[in-house]
């Protein structure tokens, strides 16, 4: 499993995929946070906050993560190497986890440089260090979990098709539905507890909860559960080749 994990990481950086993901993520966020005028520009806002980063990043990941995961199984199926891979002394679950963890690591590597923004805002604040540290780290942790869910969704759709473009489109659609679909659906006339219940199935509900600076075990359990379900569904899809 470790060998496969290393192979996947190596494949990301032996091609341009890994570098493009990191550069595009940092470039888009950097442009909106520091260059483009508007509501997301930190310098224009006059406040010592990184909230705009955690508003923009989920949308950037919505397209970047499926672009990373679309090849993980689709390429193996298209080139005919999936059966060879599955013939190794690894269980289907180990293969899935190796690919999943490789995708997560790449996303985390894209996130780590954004800590420069954290220190920049800390220094630029008046007085210095005038930043809601709890909210920042809560949002940062939430963003990692959100990306973890995106990777699991993308992995599932990569296993469903041998066409990378189809996997990408389905991955984006699946991530969008999980991110905002339930939130929009809950507002279609539902009242009180039922509205919150439906919204609770969506990522944004739990992501926004963690972003307040309080890491609730219910939110962590939600993210872990969704990831586990997606990995289980991916396992079922791969096992279906034997039916």
C-alpha positions in Angstrom: 0.0 0.0 0.0 2.8 2.4 0.9 4.5 1.6 -2.5 1.3 2.4 -4.4 0.9 5.6 -2.3 4.4 6.7 -3.2 3.8 5.8 -6.8 0.7 8.0 -7.0 2.5 11.0 -5.3 5.4 10.5 -7.7 3.1 10.5 -10.7 1.6 13.8 -9.6 5.0 15.5 -9.6 6.6 13.6 -12.4 4.0 15.2 -14.7 2.8 18.8 -14.4 -0.4 17.8 -12.5 0.9 18.4 -9.0 2.6 21.6 -9.8 -0.4 23.0 -11.7 -2.8 22.2 -8.9 -0.6 24.0 -6.3 0.2 27.0 -8.5 -3.4 27.5 -9.8 -4.8 27.3 -6.2 -2.3 29.8 -4.8 -2.5 32.1 -7.8 -6.3 32.3 -7.8 -6.5 32.9 -4.1 -3.6 35.3 -4.2 -5.2 37.4 -6.9 -8.6 37.7 -5.2 -7.1 38.3 -1.7 -4.4 40.8 -2.6 -4.7 42.1 -6.2 -8.2 42.2 -7.6 -10.3 45.0 -6.0 -13.5 44.0 -4.4 -15.1 42.4 -1.3 -12.5 39.7 -1.1 -9.5 42.0 -1.2 -7.9 42.0 2.3 -6.2 45.3 1.9 -9.3 47.0 0.7 -11.5 45.6 3.5 -9.6 47.4 6.2 -10.0 44.4 8.5 -7.4 42.0 9.8 -9.2 38.8 8.6 -8.7 35.9 6.3 -12.3 35.0 6.0 -12.2 35.7 2.2 -9.7 32.9 1.8 -12.1 30.4 3.3 -14.9 31.7 1.1 -13.0 31.4 -2.1 -11.0 28.2 -1.5 -14.0 25.8 -1.5 -15.0 27.0 -4.9 -11.4 26.7 -6.3 -11.2 23.2 -4.9 -14.6 22.4 -6.4 -12.8 22.3 -9.8 -9.2 21.6 -8.9 -9.8 18.5 -6.8 -11.9 16.6 -9.5 -9.2 17.6 -11.9 -6.7 15.7 -9.7 -8.9 12.7 -9.0 -10.3 12.2 -12.5 -7.3 10.2 -13.6 -6.8 8.0 -10.5 -8.9 5.1 -11.7 -10.1 6.3 -15.1 -6.6 6.2 -16.5 -6.0 2.7 -15.1 -9.2 1.5 -16.7 -8.6 3.1 -20.0 -5.0 1.8 -20.3 -6.0 -1.6 -19.1 -3.6 -1.6 -16.1 -6.4 -1.7 -13.5 -6.6 -5.5 -13.6 -2.8 -5.7 -13.3 -3.0 -3.3 -10.3 -5.7 -5.4 -8.6 -3.7 -8.6 -9.1 -1.0 -7.3 -6.7 -1.1 -8.6 -3.1 -3.3 -5.7 -2.1 -7.0 -5.6 -1.2 -9.3 -3.4 -3.1 -9.6 -1.2 0.0 -5.9 -0.8 0.3 -5.7 0.3 -3.4 -8.5 2.8 -2.8 -6.9 4.2 0.4 -3.5 4.6 -1.3 -5.0 6.6 -4.1 -7.3 8.6 -1.7 -4.4 9.5 0.6 -2.2 10.5 -2.3 -5.0 12.9 -3.5 -5.4 14.3 0.0 -1.7 14.9 0.5 -1.5 16.8 -2.8 -4.4 19.1 -1.7 -2.8 19.7 1.7 0.5 20.6 0.0 -1.5 23.2 -1.9 -2.9 24.5 1.4 0.3 24.8 3.4 1.7 27.8 1.5 -1.4 29.8 2.4 0.0 30.0 5.9 2.1 32.9 4.5 -1.2 34.8 4.2 -1.8 34.1 7.9 1.5 35.6 9.0 1.1 38.5 6.5 -2.2 39.5 8.0 -0.8 39.0 11.6 2.0 41.5 10.7 -0.2 43.9 8.8 -2.8 44.1 11.6 -3.1 47.2 13.7 -2.2 46.3 16.3 -0.1 43.4 15.0 -1.5 39.9 15.7 -5.0 41.4 15.7 -6.5 38.3 14.1 -9.2 35.8 15.3 -6.8 32.9 15.6 -9.4 30.4 16.7 -11.6 31.1 13.6 -8.6 30.9 11.3 -7.5 27.5 12.5 -11.0 26.2 12.7 -11.6 27.3 9.1 -8.2 25.8 8.0 -9.1 22.4 9.6 -12.6 22.6 8.0 -11.0 23.3 4.6 -8.8 20.2 4.9 -11.9 18.0 5.8 -13.8 19.6 2.9 -11.0 18.8 0.5 -10.9 15.3 1.9 -14.6 14.9 1.0 -14.0 16.3 -2.4 -11.2 13.8 -3.0 -13.4 10.9 -2.0 -16.2 12.0 -4.3 -13.8 12.5 -7.2 -12.4 9.1 -6.5 -15.8 7.4 -6.7 -16.6 9.0 -10.1 -13.2 8.2 -11.4 -13.9 4.5 -10.6 -17.2 4.7 -12.4 -15.9 5.8 -15.8 -12.9 5.2 -18.0 -13.3 8.7 -19.5 -11.4 11.3 -17.5 -13.6 14.2 -18.8 -16.8 12.4 -17.7 -15.2 11.7 -14.3 -14.2 15.3 -14.0 -17.7 16.6 -14.8 -19.4 14.1 -12.5 -16.9 14.9 -9.8 -17.6 18.6 -10.0 -21.4 18.0 -10.0 -21.1 15.6 -7.0 -19.0 18.0 -5.0 -21.3 20.9 -5.7 -24.4 18.9 -4.6 -22.7 18.0 -1.4 -21.4 21.5 -0.8 -24.5 23.6 -1.5 -27.2 21.3 -2.9 -28.7 20.4 0.5 -28.4 23.9 1.7 -30.4 25.2 -1.3 -32.9 22.4 -1.0 -33.5 23.1 2.7 -34.7 26.6 1.8 -37.6 25.4 -0.5 -40.3 26.1 2.1 -39.2 23.8 4.9 -39.6 25.2 8.3 -37.7 25.1 11.6 -36.0 21.8 12.6 -36.7 20.2 9.2 -34.8 22.9 7.4 -31.8 22.5 9.6 -32.0 18.7 9.4 -31.9 18.8 5.6 -29.1 21.4 5.5 -27.1 19.2 7.9 -26.5 16.7 5.1 -24.5 19.3 3.2 -20.8 20.2 3.6 -21.4 24.0 3.9 -23.5 23.6 7.1 -20.6 21.8 8.9 -17.8 23.7 7.2 -19.4 27.0 8.4 -19.8 25.6 11.9 -16.1 24.7 12.2 -15.2 28.1 10.7 -16.6 29.8 13.8 -13.5 28.5 15.7 -15.2 25.6 17.6 -14.2 22.2 16.3 -17.4 20.2 17.2 -17.1 16.4 17.2 -20.4 16.2 15.3 -18.9 18.1 12.4 -15.8 15.9 12.4 -18.0 12.8 12.5 -20.0 14.2 9.5 -16.9 14.6 7.4 -15.4 11.3 8.4 -18.7 9.5 7.7 -19.1 11.0 4.2 -15.6 10.1 3.3 -16.1 6.5 4.6 -19.4 6.2 2.6 -17.7 7.4 -0.6 -14.8 5.0 -0.1 -17.2 2.2 0.5 -19.1 3.0 -2.7 -15.8 3.1 -4.6 -15.0 -0.3 -3.3 -18.4 -1.6 -4.4 -17.8 -0.2 -7.9 -14.4 -1.8 -8.2 -15.7 -5.1 -6.9 -18.5 -5.0 -9.5 -16.0 -5.9 -12.2 -16.0 -9.4 -10.8 -19.7 -9.9 -11.1 
